[in-house]
Amino acid sequence: MWRNVALTGTYTIRDDEGIFAAGTYCNGNIASEGWVNEVRTPSVWWETTCGGEIRVEKHVSAETDAGGGVMIYVTLRFYEGTNDTNTDLDAEYNFNRYVPAGQTSTVSEITLRNGENGGKDWAKLNLVLHNNR
């Protein structure tokens, strides 16, 4: 059974010592969606950058059940380095959530911090998971 899964929400990122300016803040909306079925296939559904040194990624996979419910698996990754294409992974957060057919589920204020500079670089995300028809 195919389902349309969407992840929406907001983010705020702080780059403490950014290339462009110290104490750079970036804010915006998160919106991504995809069609899933009973096969769990992970992919990058969204990414953004901030301050010339930070990149935040949202990786999603999901699988449906016979009743149209969806188990959604999310990995959030926070990279901070000398540019926003770096591979210096500083924080990762994993969660999964079951969302019944036609329902939503809210995941509030997930914070990812760079431990290398005392947590002064961070990203805060608020997500809503949608299981559409």
C-alpha atoms as a printed R data frame, in Angstrom:
    type eleno elety resid chain resno      x      y      z
1   ATOM     1    CA   MET     A     1  0.000  0.000  0.000
2   ATOM     2    CA   TRP     A     2  1.467  3.327 -1.065
3   ATOM     3    CA   ARG     A     3  1.201  6.338  1.273
4   ATOM     4    CA   ASN     A     4  2.236  9.969  0.892
5   ATOM     5    CA   VAL     A     5  4.411 10.916  3.869
6   ATOM     6    CA   ALA     A     6  5.306 14.547  4.544
7   ATOM     7    CA   LEU     A     7  7.566 16.122  7.159
8   ATOM     8    CA   THR     A     8  7.033 19.806  7.797
9   ATOM     9    CA   GLY     A     9  8.177 22.202 10.480
10  ATOM    10    CA   THR     A    10 10.607 24.958 11.369
11  ATOM    11    CA   TYR     A    11 14.274 25.305 12.202
12  ATOM    12    CA   THR     A    12 16.665 27.772 13.823
13  ATOM    13    CA   ILE     A    13 20.434 27.344 13.432
14  ATOM    14    CA   ARG     A    14 23.192 29.279 15.213
15  ATOM    15    CA   ASP     A    15 26.730 29.482 13.806
16  ATOM    16    CA   ASP     A    16 28.860 30.952 16.597
17  ATOM    17    CA   GLU     A    17 31.939 31.831 14.516
18  ATOM    18    CA   GLY     A    18 30.613 31.795 10.968
19  ATOM    19    CA   ILE     A    19 32.622 32.702  7.895
20  ATOM    20    CA   PHE     A    20 30.344 35.647  7.160
21  ATOM    21    CA   ALA     A    21 29.689 36.931 10.701
22  ATOM    22    CA   ALA     A    22 29.981 35.716 14.282
23  ATOM    23    CA   GLY     A    23 26.682 34.781 15.861
24  ATOM    24    CA   THR     A    24 24.855 34.113 12.593
25  ATOM    25    CA   TYR     A    25 21.280 32.856 12.962
26  ATOM    26    CA   CYS     A    26 19.344 31.138 10.194
27  ATOM    27    CA   ASN     A    27 15.610 30.399 10.392
28  ATOM    28    CA   GLY     A    28 13.221 28.773  8.012
29  ATOM    29    CA   ASN     A    29 10.660 26.164  7.180
30  ATOM    30    CA   ILE     A    30 11.129 22.471  6.582
31  ATOM    31    CA   ALA     A    31  8.997 20.820  3.937
32  ATOM    32    CA   SER     A    32  9.591 17.480  2.295
33  ATOM    33    CA   GLU     A    33  7.473 14.588  1.164
34  ATOM    34    CA   GLY     A    34  7.658 11.263 -0.588
35  ATOM    35    CA   TRP     A    35  5.663  8.191 -1.500
36  ATOM    36    CA   VAL     A    36  6.422  5.074  0.541
37  ATOM    37    CA   ASN     A    37  5.213  1.499  0.665
38  ATOM    38    CA   GLU     A    38  6.121 -1.579  2.670
39  ATOM    39    CA   VAL     A    39  9.762 -1.395  1.543
40  ATOM    40    CA   ARG     A    40 11.930  0.744  3.853
41  ATOM    41    CA   THR     A    41 14.314  2.802  1.724
42  ATOM    42    CA   PRO     A    42 16.307  5.604  3.390
43  ATOM    43    CA   SER     A    43 17.072  8.842  1.615
44  ATOM    44    CA   VAL     A    44 18.018 12.452  2.275
45  ATOM    45    CA   TRP     A    45 14.722 14.347  2.233
46  ATOM    46    CA   TRP     A    46 15.950 17.781  3.202
47  ATOM    47    CA   GLU     A    47 19.083 19.790  3.976
48  ATOM    48    CA   THR     A    48 20.005 23.392  4.693
49  ATOM    49    CA   THR     A    49 23.133 25.410  5.471
50  ATOM    50    CA   CYS     A    50 23.976 28.343  7.731
51  ATOM    51    CA   GLY     A    51 26.907 30.730  8.229
52  ATOM    52    CA   GLY     A    52 29.103 29.105  5.600
53  ATOM    53    CA   GLU     A    53 30.169 26.333  8.028
54  ATOM    54    CA   ILE     A    54 27.051 24.405  9.097
55  ATOM    55    CA   ARG     A    55 24.855 21.908  7.268
56  ATOM    56    CA   VAL     A    56 21.817 20.144  8.732
57  ATOM    57    CA   GLU     A    57 20.346 17.086  7.002
58  ATOM    58    CA   LYS     A    58 17.145 15.119  7.522
59  ATOM    59    CA   HIS     A    59 17.272 11.484  6.366
60  ATOM    60    CA   VAL     A    60 13.949  9.635  6.217
61  ATOM    61    CA   SER     A    61 12.753  6.123  5.580
62  ATOM    62    CA   ALA     A    62  9.321  4.659  6.162
63  ATOM    63    CA   GLU     A    63  7.232  1.549  5.740
64  ATOM    64    CA   THR     A    64  3.480  1.034  5.638
65  ATOM    65    CA   ASP     A    65  1.283 -1.565  7.243
66  ATOM    66    CA   ALA     A    66 -1.917 -3.221  5.993
67  ATOM    67    CA   GLY     A    67 -4.114 -0.579  7.666
68  ATOM    68    CA   GLY     A    68 -2.377  2.350  5.960
69  ATOM    69    CA   GLY     A    69 -0.334  3.339  9.009
70  ATOM    70    CA   VAL     A    70  3.281  4.349  8.502
71  ATOM    71    CA   MET     A    71  6.335  3.799 10.671
72  ATOM    72    CA   ILE     A    72  8.601  6.762  9.913
73  ATOM    73    CA   TYR     A    73 12.315  6.591 10.758
74  ATOM    74    CA   VAL     A    74 14.208  9.889 10.916
75  ATOM    75    CA   THR     A    75 17.913 10.669 11.309
76  ATOM    76    CA   LEU     A    76 18.943 14.294 11.807
77  ATOM    77    CA   ARG     A    77 22.601 15.166 11.203
78  ATOM    78    CA   PHE     A    78 24.540 18.318 12.129
79  ATOM    79    CA   TYR     A    79 27.819 19.043 10.330
80  ATOM    80    CA   GLU     A    80 30.139 21.923 11.273
81  ATOM    81    CA   GLY     A    81 33.532 22.614  9.736
82  ATOM    82    CA   THR     A    82 35.422 25.020  7.509
83  ATOM    83    CA   ASN     A    83 32.620 25.136  4.891
84  ATOM    84    CA   ASP     A    84 29.027 23.982  4.517
85  ATOM    85    CA   THR     A    85 29.959 20.958  2.376
86  ATOM    86    CA   ASN     A    86 32.211 19.432  5.051
87  ATOM    87    CA   THR     A    87 31.915 15.861  6.306
88  ATOM    88    CA   ASP     A    88 32.626 16.678  9.969
89  ATOM    89    CA   LEU     A    89 29.582 15.117 11.657
90  ATOM    90    CA   ASP     A    90 29.196 16.729 15.081
91  ATOM    91    CA   ALA     A    91 25.750 15.571 16.186
92  ATOM    92    CA   GLU     A    92 23.179 12.998 15.173
93  ATOM    93    CA   TYR     A    93 19.686 12.289 16.484
94  ATOM    94    CA   ASN     A    94 17.558  9.283 15.527
95  ATOM    95    CA   PHE     A    95 13.896  8.661 16.226
96  ATOM    96    CA   ASN     A    96 10.971  6.739 14.819
97  ATOM    97    CA   ARG     A    97  7.274  7.365 15.067
98  ATOM    98    CA   TYR     A    98  4.176  5.428 14.049
99  ATOM    99    CA   VAL     A    99  1.554  7.635 12.358
100 ATOM   100    CA   PRO     A   100 -1.891  6.120 11.635
101 ATOM   101    CA   ALA     A   101 -3.548  6.676  8.249
102 ATOM   102    CA   GLY     A   102 -4.684 10.271  7.756
103 ATOM   103    CA   GLN     A   103 -3.069 11.470 11.001
104 ATOM   104    CA   THR     A   104 -0.171 13.710 12.064
105 ATOM   105    CA   SER     A   105  2.368 13.496 14.868
106 ATOM   106    CA   THR     A   106  4.337 16.404 16.343
107 ATOM   107    CA   VAL     A   107  7.980 16.150 17.426
108 ATOM   108    CA   SER     A   108  8.907 19.286 19.383
109 ATOM   109    CA   GLU     A   109 12.247 21.047 19.800
110 ATOM   110    CA   ILE     A   110 14.973 18.627 18.863
111 ATOM   111    CA   THR     A   111 18.341 20.289 19.525
112 ATOM   112    CA   LEU     A   112 21.579 19.246 17.830
113 ATOM   113    CA   ARG     A   113 24.777 20.763 19.306
114 ATOM   114    CA   ASN     A   114 28.402 20.887 18.269
115 ATOM   115    CA   GLY     A   115 30.323 19.562 21.275
116 ATOM   116    CA   GLU     A   116 33.668 20.846 19.971
117 ATOM   117    CA   ASN     A   117 33.064 24.482 20.903
118 ATOM   118    CA   GLY     A   118 31.002 24.092 24.039
119 ATOM   119    CA   GLY     A   119 27.706 23.755 22.178
120 ATOM   120    CA   LYS     A   120 27.720 27.313 20.822
121 ATOM   121    CA   ASP     A   121 26.860 26.029 17.319
122 ATOM   122    CA   TRP     A   122 23.435 24.389 17.294
123 ATOM   123    CA   ALA     A   123 20.271 23.634 15.383
124 ATOM   124    CA   LYS     A   124 16.753 23.423 16.826
125 ATOM   125    CA   LEU     A   125 14.030 21.711 14.823
126 ATOM   126    CA   ASN     A   126 10.291 21.289 15.334
127 ATOM   127    CA   LEU     A   127  8.697 18.690 13.070
128 ATOM   128    CA   VAL     A   128  5.242 17.473 12.141
129 ATOM   129    CA   LEU     A   129  4.971 14.058 10.501
130 ATOM   130    CA   HIS     A   130  2.008 13.586  8.134
131 ATOM   131    CA   ASN     A   131  0.559 10.319  6.832
132 ATOM   132    CA   ASN     A   132 -1.546 11.447  3.881
133 ATOM   133    CA   ARG     A   133 -3.582  9.391  1.454
